[in-house]
Amino acid sequence: MTVTTAHLSEKFRHVRLELAREKGHPQGDRAYGYDLVVPLEDDGNLDAEECVKHQANCRVRRFRPGEEDLVGRLRRKPGGQWYLDYGEAEDDDELGFRFSDERFVTGEYVSILSDGVMHTYQVKLVEKL
């Protein structure tokens, strides 16, 4: 996933999410996760206004062992729910659980609904672009 940063606001960050402990992965698993390029407020919350201004640059890459990476965009539905959009069809979308309330700060946890199953991820990295 390549993003040109010259025209992005200072709020954009690279955020790395890795699978937290769950059934089948008692220690979590760094091989399952997401790389996000998103604007964050000072407190680590998503900056919805900046996402609207720079919608094409709010990027996501999902990685899993044995699968090709999925690359798409972080988007927001009219009601405010955030989702990961990988293409024209809605059947590949993944929902960010309460992303509007979550803080993307190293050590925090966020949840994503994928293929009908909720998974929790730990924020492992937040770095300025």
C-alpha positions as CSV (number, residue, x, y, z in Angstrom):
1,M,0.0,0.0,0.0
2,T,1.6,3.2,-1.2
3,V,0.3,6.6,-0.1
4,T,1.8,9.9,-1.3
5,T,2.0,12.1,1.8
6,A,2.9,15.5,0.3
7,H,-0.8,16.7,0.2
8,L,-2.0,15.1,3.4
9,S,-2.7,17.0,6.6
10,E,-0.4,16.7,9.6
11,K,-3.0,14.6,11.3
12,F,-2.4,11.5,9.1
13,R,-0.8,8.5,10.8
14,H,0.2,4.9,9.9
15,V,-1.7,2.7,12.4
16,R,-0.8,-1.0,12.7
17,L,-3.4,-3.4,14.2
18,E,-2.5,-7.0,15.2
19,L,-4.8,-9.8,16.3
20,A,-5.3,-9.8,20.1
21,R,-5.8,-12.9,22.2
22,E,-8.9,-14.9,21.2
23,K,-10.0,-18.6,20.9
24,G,-7.5,-20.3,18.6
25,H,-4.9,-17.6,19.2
26,P,-4.2,-17.5,23.0
27,Q,-1.2,-15.3,22.5
28,G,-2.7,-13.2,19.7
29,D,-1.1,-13.4,16.3
30,R,0.9,-10.7,14.6
31,A,0.4,-12.4,11.2
32,Y,-3.2,-11.3,11.2
33,G,-3.9,-7.6,11.1
34,Y,-4.4,-4.3,9.3
35,D,-2.3,-1.3,8.3
36,L,-4.3,1.9,8.3
37,V,-3.4,5.3,6.9
38,V,-5.9,7.7,8.7
39,P,-6.1,11.2,10.2
40,L,-6.2,11.2,14.0
41,E,-7.1,13.9,16.6
42,D,-4.6,14.6,19.3
43,D,-6.3,12.1,21.6
44,G,-6.1,9.3,19.0
45,N,-9.7,9.4,17.8
46,L,-10.4,9.3,14.1
47,D,-10.8,12.8,12.6
48,A,-14.0,12.4,10.6
49,E,-13.8,15.9,9.1
50,E,-10.3,15.2,7.7
51,C,-11.5,11.8,6.4
52,V,-14.2,13.5,4.4
53,K,-11.6,16.0,3.0
54,H,-9.1,13.3,2.1
55,Q,-11.4,10.3,1.6
56,A,-9.3,8.7,-1.2
57,N,-6.3,8.7,1.1
58,C,-7.9,7.0,4.1
59,R,-6.4,3.6,3.2
60,V,-6.5,0.1,4.7
61,R,-4.5,-3.1,4.0
62,R,-5.7,-6.4,5.6
63,F,-3.1,-9.1,5.9
64,R,-3.6,-12.8,6.8
65,P,-1.3,-15.8,6.3
66,G,-2.1,-17.8,3.2
67,E,-4.2,-15.0,1.7
68,E,-3.6,-12.2,-0.7
69,D,-3.6,-8.8,1.0
70,L,-6.8,-6.8,0.6
71,V,-6.4,-3.1,0.0
72,G,-9.2,-0.6,0.3
73,R,-10.4,2.5,2.1
74,L,-11.7,3.4,5.4
75,R,-15.2,5.0,4.9
76,R,-18.1,6.2,7.0
77,K,-21.7,5.5,6.5
78,P,-24.3,8.3,6.7
79,G,-25.2,7.2,10.2
80,G,-21.6,7.5,11.3
81,Q,-20.5,3.9,11.3
82,W,-17.0,3.3,10.0
83,Y,-16.3,0.4,7.6
84,L,-13.4,-1.0,5.6
85,D,-14.3,-1.0,1.9
86,Y,-12.4,-3.3,-0.4
87,G,-14.4,-2.8,-3.6
88,E,-17.7,-2.1,-5.3
89,A,-19.6,-4.9,-3.7
90,E,-20.7,-4.7,-0.1
91,D,-20.2,-8.4,0.7
92,D,-16.4,-7.8,1.3
93,D,-16.9,-4.8,3.6
94,E,-15.8,-5.1,7.3
95,L,-17.3,-3.0,10.1
96,G,-15.3,-1.1,12.6
97,F,-17.0,-1.6,15.9
98,R,-17.5,1.8,17.6
99,F,-14.6,3.3,15.7
100,S,-16.0,6.7,16.4
101,D,-15.4,6.2,20.1
102,E,-12.2,4.2,19.9
103,R,-8.7,5.7,20.5
104,F,-6.0,4.6,18.1
105,V,-3.2,4.8,20.6
106,T,-0.5,2.1,21.1
107,G,-1.7,-0.6,23.4
108,E,-5.4,0.1,23.0
109,Y,-7.8,-2.4,21.5
110,V,-10.3,-2.1,18.6
111,S,-12.8,-4.6,17.1
112,I,-13.6,-5.3,13.5
113,L,-16.5,-7.5,12.3
114,S,-15.2,-9.6,9.4
115,D,-17.1,-12.4,7.7
116,G,-19.8,-12.3,10.5
117,V,-17.2,-12.7,13.3
118,M,-16.0,-10.0,15.6
119,H,-12.2,-10.0,16.2
120,T,-10.3,-7.8,18.5
121,Y,-7.0,-6.2,17.5
122,Q,-4.4,-4.4,19.5
123,V,-2.9,-1.1,18.3
124,K,0.8,-1.9,17.9
125,L,2.1,1.2,16.2
126,V,1.0,4.7,15.5
127,E,3.5,6.8,13.6
128,K,3.4,10.2,11.8
129,L,3.6,10.0,8.0
